[in-house]
Amino acid sequence: MVKKADLPKHILDRAFELAAERGWRAISLSDIAGAAKVPLSQLYALYPSKTAILEAFSQELDRQVLSATDAETPEGSARDRLFDVVMRRLDAMEPHREAVRAILNGTRRDPLMALASLGQFMRSMACMLEAAGISAAGVRGAIRVEGLAAIYLATLRVWLKDESEDRARTMATLDSRLRRAESWIGMLERRRPGRSSAA
């Protein structure tokens, strides 16, 4: 029997296994409850919708990225730090790669689901900027968040097709996009107190 403290992760894992097998749009909360072997009422109390499951997964990725950041002293340029943060997030997603592919395919065909997930996605982009020591506050911060969202999605598409062991294509795409953003919108132009360089 799954311990209460482990139940949220257990449900997420089963949900993503089903998504990888059947596709995200094809599964219901009842299917997920059945796979997790928990009553639907118990699952619903934790995750009242599939969007809630996606939000919880995104928040868990945020926590993993921030925990890794807390354990290290940020070094290098702002672009380098942001590169490291994005790659850490992709590495954290690696065990669920096929599920992520299925979810992205599902959201492309379901604009309402994509819209419902947009708020958490943008919060995660802000989280990654802050983890890299780049402010996500104010008008400039909002521009940086939108810029990073575009960079991240472009990199994610390459990551999903990148079968190389060292993820060379993924890293090359991310590096190229960040360099372009640095010169294009001055995303990394301002220094921030306590950092060697930041946006």
Secondary structure, DSSP 4 states (H G I P E B T S, - for coil): ---GGGHHHHHHHHHHHHHHHH-STT--HHHHHHHHTS-HHHHHHH-SSHHHHHHHHHHHHHHHHHHHHHTS---S-HHHHHHHHHHHHHHHHGGGHHHHHHHHHHHHT-HHHHHHHHHHHHHHHHHHHHHTT----HHHHHHHHHHHHHHHHHHHHHHHH---TT-HHHHHHHHHHHHHHHHHT-TT-S--TTSSS--
